Amino acid sequence: MPKNQLNPDQWVQLYADALYNYTLPRVNDTAVAEDLVQETFISAWKARDSFKGEAAEKSWLFSICKNKIIDHYRKKARDIMQPMSATGVTDNFFDEAEHWTKQDQPGEWGIDLSNTVENKEFYSVLTMCRKKLQEMQEAAFSMKYLEDMDAAEICKVLGITSSNYWVLIHRAKLQLRTCLEKNWLHIK
């Protein structure tokens, strides 16, 4: 069975846009996304001799990129580490499964996801709202909902306790809801 081969001279042409499009929503910053894609290619180049050919070249590069994103969050967490306490968070907007409780769930927003223009406008507002989150909230939110990482893994990456994680996610959801209702529903 032939093994997959690397073609480093074609990486930028074949994968740069896809890696950037994967990275940007996860870090919510164009310069950081570009840097992480470059770091992905540099790390892949350095590790090319250890490539065993068991995975496709594209999968291997995306795996490296995902690790670069996680490393970015680790560094960010060390740089901005602020202890968060659950004190003062007495509202119970979410149930044990992290879903809105019936009495606190947002009203129907009337988003037609099949409408491409409306969909782009919504995601533009969502991106703007995510930029308003605190860095740790944004990191936890992105890892949970874009990387689909579990809570324990996120806590380990960010170096936080489980309680701090839940406070970050809780506050991020509340802030995003408020921002979206103010900015998205306002333009509709």
Buried (B, 14 or more C-beta within 10 A) or exposed (E): EEEBEBEEEEBEEBBBEBBBEBBBBBBBBEEBBBBBBBBBBEBBEEEEEEBEEEBEBBEBBBEBBBEBBBBBBBEBBEEEEEEBEEEEBEEEBBEEEEEEEEEEEEEEEEBEEEEEEBEEBBEEBBEBBBEEBBEBBBBBBBBBBBBEBEBEEBBEBBEBEEEBBBBBBBBBBBBBBEBBBEBBBEEE
